[in-house]
């Protein structure tokens, strides 16, 4: 059944334009239907103008402020015809440089042929008083751009392809977009356009492309490589790639082999032998991996001879910080002064942070300018709090910008404009994928030192590669693994049980001491488990243990099911931030965003503008929740970019201006309603999303999930997110099963092999 069969169709004429976003085409219009009804229509309707005839397909919905409106999913559009309709279109200032007066003269001169003249014979416009040749060409260019997008919209609309795809296509390919699309419809599945392979494949087959056409096979190969890179693989063995592609589009292996040859010749992918494998890489991944390997090998060969008395400096730091370093920590400090690259790893409570603080102090004493960085905002903030030094995310350190080709993030800091520093300390290194590692190394000066810090037993990066483990296992970089659990940690059951879990031992889940920090609540019934989590967040922990709801993070292995993030967030929102007449809210699909909600950015957006307030205080609202009180100041600091994993609080919803404001730590970012797909609730989040963060209290749901998620590394990572309190809600056999499930999903990565070549 066609997707459009679920919607209704309405035809009519645009009466007036209320709002339009030129970047994404989101539009609000007043619309007169063919039976004379006056309605509001919202949707992706770029360059909609008064006078044009549109057939919209979609559904009615009720807006909390604007009332009943029609949400258009598709539109068939016709340019105005006839002198009167053309005048309305031009007079609406649809074209830059044309207003009501100029529109009157154009229509008077050319009548119903006005559009033909504007598009194909712009020099004739110079007959009109006030229109120079330059202005005539500008008017024609603006019209051709609109006409190009309209033709794309009309063409793609016939195949039920989303209108937003047309805008991205035109932005990337300009006036050539429609011609290129007809030659190869699979271009819409490119990273810079954003359609799925299924959408592109449906379009191509409906356009008449053969099931074994070269364009289809090549697109399927690229899709398989991209899909697997999102699952962590830097490359795919050629035999597996051929089999997967053949199965995906039901074609023969010979056709896939031919596509591989063509794509290799064009440079879109690289086929090479690595670790005795015939491997196939997307070219950007190949370049990132080979550069990272070459740079690390070069750094690993460099030794420094400190001019100062390092032992004396270590003694000074011990006195200043009132600590006594264990021998492995002292060895870490010596190594940090002698090696250009070093790895510092260890589990919770083993003194990594104390050692990093000491390395920073030591570098200061020997005159090295040091930058501290981490992959996520939460990890960077935590590192800043623990070291007392300024810390930034890797993206901010490298001054990230939007992708130009759609394939990779662009960083202003690189070989041509390197960082101005002598050393970089990278925390939570297990989270860094091969792209980010390559970018960081490219931005480091030739003689810059690198300290990679992290827990090698945590989950690997979400992105492709297995950088931290590959570097450690290669053996070419000096790696110091801290193993001693210090006294302040030895009394913590969180720390002790984390190490037990990591070894494969079962912690005593029955040992729930009233003064402890690790608790297990047995719940076999899933609905009861969810209710318990909500009760703990709402009342039990805030009232009995003095831990406010804002300091509690619910974690779960999965997004799906009753204990998945989707259901948990809906339940937790009801109890932690219920609707109030004084709280504004906005529905987006099935989700309701409300002032006071905890939300997470789920993709990198380099264009969102943020502002740093002068002061942020917190007070309790009528429900007892902590709400931010913001003072902007006279000269606020501005910047751009909010990144995947950033967590904040909704502070304002402006239904008239159609914006939502979110406070991310010390930055206020404003989202248009059309951008809400980039946010999701974060009262509960997956364990994977919590990497790099630490919370005062963690509630872990351990009841259901796929075998790939119900495993030891997920459990270990969740436990080590808790600073003061951990509560596991679940069933003992499931927790023990997670500990037993230590089957590590293999990632195809060539970094380790390249480092040891």
C-alpha positions in Angstrom: 0.0 0.0 0.0 1.3 3.5 -0.9 2.2 5.6 2.2 -0.1 8.3 0.9 -3.1 6.1 1.4 -3.0 6.9 5.1 -3.5 10.6 4.4 -6.1 12.9 2.9 -5.6 15.2 -0.1 -6.7 18.9 -0.3 -6.3 21.2 -3.2 -6.5 25.0 -3.2 -4.6 28.3 -3.5 -2.0 30.0 -1.3 -3.6 33.2 0.2 -0.7 34.4 2.3 2.7 33.4 3.6 2.9 33.4 7.5 6.3 31.9 8.1 9.1 30.3 6.0 12.5 28.9 6.9 14.7 29.1 3.7 17.2 26.6 5.0 14.9 23.6 5.5 11.7 24.8 3.7 9.5 24.6 6.8 6.5 26.9 5.9 3.2 28.1 7.4 0.6 29.4 4.9 -3.0 30.5 4.8 -4.7 28.3 2.3 -8.1 28.6 0.5 -9.4 25.2 -0.4 -11.4 24.6 -3.6 -14.6 24.6 -1.6 -13.8 28.0 -0.1 -12.5 26.9 3.3 -9.8 29.0 4.8 -7.2 26.8 6.7 -3.6 26.9 8.0 -1.1 24.5 6.3 2.3 23.7 7.7 5.0 21.5 6.2 8.0 21.6 3.9 6.8 23.9 1.2 9.8 25.9 0.0 9.2 29.2 -1.8 5.4 28.9 -1.4 3.9 32.1 -2.5 0.4 33.7 -2.8 -1.4 32.9 -6.0 0.1 29.4 -6.6 -2.1 26.4 -6.7 -1.1 23.5 -4.4 -2.5 20.0 -3.7 -1.3 19.0 -0.2 -1.4 15.5 1.2 -1.3 14.9 5.0 -3.5 15.1 8.1 -5.2 17.6 10.3 -3.7 18.2 13.7 -4.5 20.6 16.6 -1.8 23.1 17.6 -1.7 24.2 21.3 -1.7 27.8 20.3 -2.8 28.1 16.7 -5.6 25.5 16.8 -6.6 23.3 13.9 -4.1 23.1 11.0 -3.2 20.8 8.2 0.2 19.2 8.3 1.4 18.5 4.8 3.6 15.5 4.1 3.7 15.9 0.3 2.6 18.6 -2.1 1.9 18.9 -5.8 2.5 22.4 -6.9 1.6 24.5 -9.9 3.1 27.9 -10.7 0.4 30.6 -11.0 -1.0 31.1 -14.4 -2.9 34.1 -15.8 -1.9 37.7 -15.3 -3.7 38.2 -12.0 -2.2 35.1 -10.3 1.2 35.9 -11.6 0.9 39.5 -10.2 0.0 38.1 -6.8 3.0 35.9 -6.8 5.5 38.6 -7.9 4.0 41.2 -5.6 4.5 39.0 -2.6 8.2 39.6 -3.0 8.8 35.9 -3.8 11.7 37.1 -6.0 14.4 39.4 -4.5 14.2 42.8 -6.1 10.6 42.5 -7.2 7.9 44.2 -5.2 4.3 45.3 -6.0 5.3 48.2 -8.2 7.7 46.2 -10.3 5.3 43.3 -10.5 2.6 45.6 -11.9 5.0 46.8 -14.7 6.2 43.2 -15.5 2.7 41.9 -15.8 1.6 44.9 -17.8 4.4 44.4 -20.2 4.5 40.6 -20.5 1.1 39.4 -19.2 0.8 35.6 -18.9 4.2 35.1 -20.4 6.0 36.9 -17.6 7.5 33.7 -16.1 8.8 32.5 -19.5 10.5 35.9 -19.9 12.0 35.9 -16.4 13.4 32.4 -16.8 14.5 32.2 -20.4 14.8 35.8 -21.7 15.8 38.0 -18.7 17.4 40.7 -20.9 13.8 41.7 -21.9 13.2 42.8 -18.3 15.4 45.8 -18.9 12.4 47.3 -20.8 11.0 47.9 -17.3 11.9 51.2 -15.7 14.4 50.6 -12.8 15.6 47.1 -13.9 19.2 47.1 -15.1 20.8 44.2 -16.9 22.5 43.2 -13.6 19.2 43.3 -11.7 17.4 41.4 -14.5 20.0 38.6 -14.3 19.6 38.4 -10.5 15.8 38.2 -10.8 16.2 35.4 -13.4 18.7 33.5 -11.2 16.4 33.7 -8.2 13.4 32.4 -10.3 15.5 29.6 -11.8 16.5 28.5 -8.4 12.9 28.4 -7.2 11.9 26.7 -10.4 14.6 24.1 -10.0 13.5 23.2 -6.5 9.9 23.2 -7.6 10.7 20.7 -10.4 12.6 18.6 -7.9 9.7 18.7 -5.5 7.2 17.8 -8.3 9.4 15.0 -9.6 10.1 13.4 -6.2 6.6 14.0 -5.0 5.3 11.6 -7.7 7.3 8.9 -6.0 6.4 9.9 -2.4 9.9 11.1 -1.5 10.1 13.5 1.3 10.2 17.2 0.3 13.3 17.9 2.5 15.3 15.7 0.2 14.6 18.0 -2.7 16.0 21.0 -0.8 19.2 19.2 0.2 19.6 17.9 -3.4 19.4 21.4 -4.8 21.7 22.8 -2.1 24.4 20.3 -3.0 24.0 20.0 -6.8 22.3 23.3 -7.8 20.6 23.5 -11.2 22.1 20.1 -12.2 20.2 18.3 -9.4 17.2 17.0 -11.5 19.4 15.9 -14.4 21.8 14.1 -12.0 18.9 12.5 -10.1 17.5 11.1 -13.3 20.9 9.7 -14.2 21.4 8.1 -10.8 18.6 8.3 -8.2 20.8 6.7 -5.6 22.5 10.0 -5.0 19.8 10.8 -2.5 21.2 8.1 -0.3 24.5 10.0 0.0 25.5 11.2 3.5 25.1 14.8 2.4 21.5 14.3 1.3 20.3 11.9 4.0 17.7 9.6 2.4 17.9 5.9 3.4 19.0 3.3 0.9 15.4 1.9 1.0 14.0 5.3 -0.1 16.6 5.6 -2.9 16.0 2.0 -4.0 12.3 2.5 -4.1 12.7 5.7 -6.2 15.1 4.0 -8.6 13.0 0.9 -9.2 9.9 3.0 -9.7 11.8 5.1 -12.2 12.5 2.0 -14.2 16.1 1.1 -13.2 16.9 -2.6 -13.4 17.4 -4.7 -10.4 21.0 -5.4 -11.3 21.8 -1.9 -12.8 25.4 -0.8 -12.0 24.0 2.2 -10.1 22.0 0.0 -7.9 24.8 -2.4 -7.1 27.3 0.4 -6.4 24.8 2.1 -4.1 24.2 -1.1 -2.2 28.0 -1.6 -1.7 28.3 1.9 -0.3 25.3 1.4 1.9 26.7 -1.8 3.4 30.0 -0.1 4.1 28.3 2.9 5.7 25.9 0.7 7.7 28.7 -1.4 9.1 30.8 1.7 9.9 27.9 2.8 12.1 28.2 -0.5 13.9 31.9 0.2 14.6 33.7 -1.5 11.7 36.5 0.4 9.9 36.5 -2.0 7.0 34.6 -5.1 5.8 36.3 -8.2 4.4 35.6 -8.3 0.7 34.0 -11.8 0.8 31.6 -10.7 3.5 30.8 -7.5 1.7 30.0 -9.3 -1.5 27.8 -11.8 0.3 25.9 -9.1 2.2 25.4 -6.9 -0.9 24.2 -9.8 -3.0 21.7 -10.7 -0.3 20.5 -7.1 0.1 19.5 -6.6 -3.5 19.3 -10.2 -4.6 22.0 -10.0 -7.3 25.0 -12.2 -8.2 28.5 -11.9 -6.8 30.0 -11.0 -10.2 27.9 -7.8 -10.4 29.2 -6.8 -6.9 32.8 -7.6 -7.9 32.4 -5.3 -10.9 31.0 -2.6 -8.7 33.9 -2.9 -6.3 36.3 -2.4 -9.2 34.5 0.7 -10.5 34.2 2.2 -7.0 37.9 1.5 -6.3 38.9 3.2 -9.6 36.8 6.2 -8.8 38.4 6.5 -5.3 35.1 6.1 -3.3 36.5 3.1 -1.6 39.9 1.5 -1.0 40.6 -2.2 -1.3 43.7 -3.4 0.4 45.2 -6.3 2.3 45.4 -5.9 6.0 46.0 -8.5 8.7 45.8 -11.2 6.0 42.4 -9.9 5.0 41.2 -8.7 1.6 39.6 -5.6 3.1 37.3 -2.9 1.7 37.2 0.6 3.3 35.3 3.7 2.6 38.0 6.1 1.5 37.7 8.6 4.4 38.0 5.7 6.9 41.1 4.3 5.1 42.7 7.7 5.2 41.9 8.2 8.9 43.2 4.8 9.9 46.5 5.0 7.8 47.2 8.5 9.0 46.5 7.6 12.7 48.8 4.6 12.5 51.6 6.5 10.8 51.5 9.4 13.3 51.3 7.1 16.4 54.2 5.0 15.2 56.3 8.1 14.6 55.4 9.5 18.1 56.1 6.1 19.8 59.7 6.3 18.5 60.4 9.7 20.2 62.1 9.9 23.6 62.7 13.1 25.5 65.5 13.8 27.9 64.1 16.0 30.7 66.5 18.8 31.7 65.0 19.2 35.2 65.2 16.8 38.2 61.9 15.0 37.7 62.1 13.2 41.1 62.5 16.5 42.8 59.5 17.9 41.0 57.4 14.9 41.8 58.2 15.4 45.5 57.2 19.0 45.3 53.8 18.1 43.7 53.2 15.5 46.4 53.8 18.1 49.1 51.6 20.7 47.3 48.7 18.2 46.8 49.1 16.4 50.1 49.4 13.0 48.5 51.9 10.1 48.3 52.0 8.5 44.9 52.2 4.7 44.5 55.1 3.4 42.4 53.0 2.9 39.3 51.8 6.5 39.5 55.4 7.7 39.9 56.3 5.6 36.9 53.5 7.3 35.0 54.9 10.7 35.8 58.4 9.8 34.7 57.1 8.2 31.5 55.0 11.4 30.8 58.2 13.4 30.7 60.2 10.9 28.6 57.7 9.7 25.9 55.9 11.7 23.3 52.9 9.3 23.6 51.7 7.3 26.5 48.6 5.3 27.6 47.3 5.5 31.2 44.5 3.0 31.9 42.8 1.3 34.9 39.5 0.6 36.5 37.5 2.7 39.0 39.3 3.8 42.2 42.8 3.1 40.8 43.9 6.7 40.8 43.8 7.7 37.2 42.4 11.2 38.0 45.1 11.7 40.8 47.7 10.7 38.3 46.4 13.1 35.6 46.3 16.0 38.0 49.9 15.2 38.8 50.9 15.1 35.1 49.3 18.4 34.5 51.2 20.0 37.4 54.4 18.3 36.3 54.0 19.7 32.8 53.4 23.2 34.2 56.6 23.0 36.2 58.7 22.0 33.1 57.1 24.7 31.0 54.7 22.7 28.8 51.4 24.3 27.7 48.8 21.5 28.1 45.3 21.2 26.7 42.8 18.8 28.5 40.1 17.3 26.3 37.4 14.6 26.3 35.0 13.3 23.6 31.8 14.5 25.2 30.6 17.6 27.1 29.8 15.6 30.2 33.2 14.0 30.2 35.0 17.3 29.7 33.0 18.9 32.5 33.8 16.0 34.9 37.5 16.3 34.0 37.4 20.0 34.7 35.8 19.5 38.1 38.3 16.8 39.0 41.5 18.5 37.9 40.6 22.1 38.4 41.8 22.9 34.9 40.0 24.2 31.9 38.8 21.3 29.7 37.0 21.2 26.4 35.5 18.6 24.1 37.6 17.4 21.2 35.1 19.0 18.8 35.4 22.4 20.5 39.2 22.1 20.9 39.5 21.5 17.1 36.9 24.1 16.3 34.6 21.8 14.5 32.4 23.0 11.6 29.7 21.4 9.4 30.7 18.8 6.9 31.3 20.2 3.4 30.9 16.9 1.5 28.6 15.4 4.0 31.1 12.6 4.7 33.2 14.1 7.5 33.2 16.9 10.0 35.5 19.8 9.1 37.9 21.0 11.8 39.5 24.4 11.5 42.5 23.1 13.5 44.6 20.8 11.4 48.1 20.5 9.9 47.8 24.0 8.4 46.5 25.7 11.5 47.7 23.4 14.5 46.8 23.8 18.1 49.1 26.1 20.1 50.2 23.7 22.8 53.0 21.3 23.9 50.9 18.5 25.2 47.3 17.1 25.0 45.7 14.9 27.7 42.8 13.0 26.2 40.4 11.5 28.8 37.8 8.8 28.1 39.9 7.6 25.2 37.9 4.4 24.8 35.1 6.6 23.3 37.2 8.1 20.6 36.6 6.7 17.1 39.1 6.6 14.3 37.8 9.8 12.6 38.1 11.8 15.8 41.5 10.4 16.6 42.9 11.2 13.2 41.5 14.8 13.4 43.1 15.3 16.9 46.5 14.0 15.7 46.4 16.2 12.5 45.8 19.2 14.7 48.7 18.5 17.1 52.1 20.2 16.4 54.9 17.8 15.3 56.6 17.7 18.7 53.3 17.8 20.8 52.9 15.1 23.5 49.8 12.9 23.9 48.6 11.2 27.0 45.6 8.8 26.3 43.6 8.1 29.5 40.7 5.7 29.9 39.3 2.4 31.0 40.1 -0.2 28.4 37.3 -2.5 29.8 34.5 -0.1 29.1 32.4 -0.1 25.9 34.2 0.9 22.7 33.4 4.0 20.7 30.1 4.3 19.0 31.8 5.4 15.8 34.1 3.2 13.7 37.3 1.6 14.9 38.6 0.3 18.2 41.3 2.9 18.7 42.1 2.7 22.4 42.3 -1.1 22.6 44.2 -1.3 19.3 46.8 1.1 20.6 47.2 -0.8 23.8 47.3 -4.2 22.2 49.8 -3.1 19.6 52.4 -2.9 22.3 54.3 -0.1 20.6 53.0 2.7 22.9 54.1 2.5 26.5 51.0 1.6 28.5 50.7 1.9 32.3 47.8 0.0 33.8 46.9 1.1 37.3 45.7 -1.8 39.4 45.9 -0.8 43.0 42.5 0.2 44.5 43.2 3.0 46.9 41.7 3.0 50.4 39.1 5.7 49.6 37.8 3.4 46.9 38.2 0.1 48.7 35.3 0.9 51.1 33.0 1.5 48.1 30.9 -1.5 47.0 30.4 0.3 43.7 34.2 0.1 43.1 34.7 -3.4 44.5 31.7 -4.8 42.6 32.8 -3.1 39.4 36.1 -4.9 39.6 34.4 -8.2 40.4 32.1 -7.8 37.4 35.1 -7.0 35.2 36.9 -10.2 36.4 33.7 -12.3 35.7 32.9 -12.8 39.4 29.4 -12.5 40.8 28.9 -9.7 43.4 26.7 -10.5 46.4 23.5 -8.9 45.3 21.8 -9.6 48.7 24.3 -7.6 50.7 22.1 -4.4 50.9 23.5 -2.4 53.8 21.7 0.8 54.9 24.9 2.8 54.8 26.2 1.2 51.6 26.4 2.6 48.1 25.4 -0.5 46.0 21.9 -1.9 46.2 20.0 -4.6 44.3 16.2 -4.5 44.2 14.7 -7.7 43.0 11.8 -7.2 40.6 10.6 -10.0 38.3 7.6 -8.1 37.0 8.6 -5.5 34.5 5.8 -3.1 35.2 6.6 -3.2 38.9 10.3 -2.5 38.1 9.4 0.6 36.1 7.1 1.8 38.9 9.9 1.3 41.4 12.4 3.3 39.3 9.9 6.2 39.1 9.2 6.0 42.8 13.0 6.1 43.6 13.5 9.2 41.4 10.4 11.0 42.5 10.4 10.5 46.3 12.5 7.8 47.9 16.0 9.0 47.1 15.2 12.7 47.4 13.4 12.3 50.7 15.4 9.5 52.4 18.9 10.1 51.0 18.8 13.7 50.2 19.6 13.1 46.5 17.5 15.4 44.3 15.9 14.0 41.1 18.2 16.1 39.0 21.2 14.2 40.3 19.7 10.8 39.5 20.2 9.1 36.1 18.2 6.1 35.0 20.2 3.8 32.7 19.1 0.9 30.6 20.8 -1.3 28.0 18.1 -0.9 25.4 15.8 1.7 23.7 13.0 -0.8 23.1 10.5 -2.5 25.4 9.0 -1.5 28.7 12.4 -0.9 30.3 13.7 0.8 27.2 14.4 4.5 27.1 11.3 5.4 25.1 8.9 4.0 27.7 11.0 5.0 30.7 11.2 8.6 29.6 7.5 8.8 29.2 6.9 7.4 32.7 9.6 9.5 34.3 8.4 12.7 32.7 4.9 12.1 34.2 6.3 11.9 37.7 9.3 14.2 37.6 7.9 17.0 35.4 4.1 16.6 35.1 1.9 19.1 33.2 1.0 22.3 34.9 -1.0 25.3 33.7 2.1 27.4 34.3 4.4 25.1 32.2 4.4 25.5 28.5 4.8 22.5 26.3 5.0 21.4 22.7 4.0 18.2 21.1 6.3 16.7 18.4 4.9 13.5 17.0 4.3 11.2 20.0 6.6 13.2 22.2 5.6 16.2 24.4 8.4 18.6 25.3 7.8 20.6 28.5 9.6 23.4 30.3 11.8 21.6 32.9 12.4 18.5 30.8 15.8 16.9 30.7 16.8 16.4 27.1 19.7 15.2 25.0 21.0 16.3 21.6 21.2 13.2 19.4 23.3 14.4 16.5 26.0 17.0 15.8 24.6 20.3 14.8 27.3 22.9 14.0 24.9 25.7 13.2 22.9 26.0 16.5 23.7 29.4 18.1 24.3 29.3 21.8 24.8 32.1 24.4 26.6 32.0 27.7 24.6 33.7 30.5 26.4 35.8 33.0 24.9 33.9 36.0 22.9 30.7 36.5 21.2 30.0 39.9 18.7 27.2 40.8 15.5 27.4 42.7 12.7 24.9 43.4 9.4 25.1 41.5 5.9 24.3 42.8 6.6 20.6 42.3 9.9 20.8 44.2 12.0 20.4 41.1 15.2 22.4 40.7 14.8 25.0 37.9 17.5 27.3 36.5 17.2 31.1 37.1 19.2 32.8 34.3 20.9 36.2 34.3 22.1 37.2 30.8 24.2 40.2 31.6 25.1 43.1 29.3 27.7 41.4 27.1 26.8 37.7 26.7 29.3 35.4 24.9 28.0 33.7 21.8 29.1 30.6 19.9 27.8 27.9 17.6 27.5 24.1 17.8 25.7 21.5 20.0 27.0 18.0 19.8 25.7 14.4 20.0 25.2 13.4 23.7 25.0 16.9 25.1 22.4 16.9 27.9 20.4 20.0 29.0 17.2 21.3 30.5 14.3 23.0 28.6 14.1 26.5 30.1 11.6 28.2 27.7 9.0 27.3 25.1 7.8 30.1 22.8 4.7 29.0 21.0 4.4 32.3 19.1 8.0 32.4 18.0 8.0 28.5 17.6 11.2 28.0 19.6 12.5 25.9 22.5 15.4 27.1 24.6 17.7 24.5 26.2 20.3 25.1 28.9 23.3 22.9 28.2 25.5 23.3 31.3 26.5 27.0 30.9 25.2 27.5 27.3 21.7 28.5 26.2 20.7 27.1 22.7 17.6 28.0 20.8 15.8 25.4 18.6 13.0 26.0 16.1 10.1 23.7 16.3 11.2 22.2 13.0 14.5 21.1 14.7 12.9 19.0 17.5 13.9 15.7 15.8 17.4 16.5 17.1 16.2 16.2 20.8 15.0 13.4 22.9 14.2 13.0 26.6 17.1 12.1 28.9 15.4 11.2 32.2 16.5 7.7 31.1 19.2 7.0 28.6 21.0 3.9 27.3 24.3 2.8 28.8 26.0 3.5 25.6 24.9 7.1 25.7 26.1 7.5 29.3 29.7 6.8 28.4 32.1 9.4 29.6 29.6 10.7 32.2 29.5 10.3 35.9 26.3 10.8 38.0 25.8 11.2 41.7 23.2 8.3 41.6 22.5 5.7 39.0 19.4 3.4 38.7 20.1 0.6 36.3 17.3 -1.5 34.8 18.4 -5.1 34.3 15.4 -7.0 33.0 15.2 -7.3 29.3 17.2 -6.7 26.1 19.0 -8.4 23.2 22.0 -10.7 24.0 24.3 -8.2 22.3 23.2 -5.6 24.9 22.8 -7.8 28.0 26.6 -8.4 28.4 29.4 -7.8 30.8 30.8 -4.6 29.2 27.4 -2.9 29.3 27.0 -3.9 33.0 30.5 -2.8 33.9 30.1 0.5 32.1 26.8 1.2 33.8 28.1 0.4 37.3 31.2 2.7 36.8 28.9 5.7 35.9 27.8 6.0 39.6 29.7 8.2 42.0 27.8 7.9 45.3 25.0 5.4 44.8 24.1 2.6 42.4 20.7 0.8 42.5 20.2 -2.2 40.1 16.5 -3.1 39.6 16.0 -6.5 38.1 16.4 -10.2 38.5 19.6 -12.0 39.8 19.7 -14.5 36.9 19.7 -11.7 34.4 22.5 -9.8 36.1 24.6 -12.9 36.4 23.8 -13.7 32.8 25.2 -10.3 31.8 28.4 -11.1 33.7 28.7 -14.5 32.0 28.0 -13.0 28.6 31.5 -11.7 27.8 31.5 -12.5 24.1 33.0 -9.3 22.6 31.6 -8.4 19.2 34.6 -8.3 16.9 35.2 -5.1 15.1 37.0 -5.0 11.8 39.8 -2.5 12.4 43.2 -2.5 10.8 44.9 0.0 13.2 46.5 -2.6 15.4 48.0 -4.4 12.4 49.2 -1.1 10.9 50.9 -0.2 14.2 52.8 -3.4 14.3 53.8 -3.6 10.7 
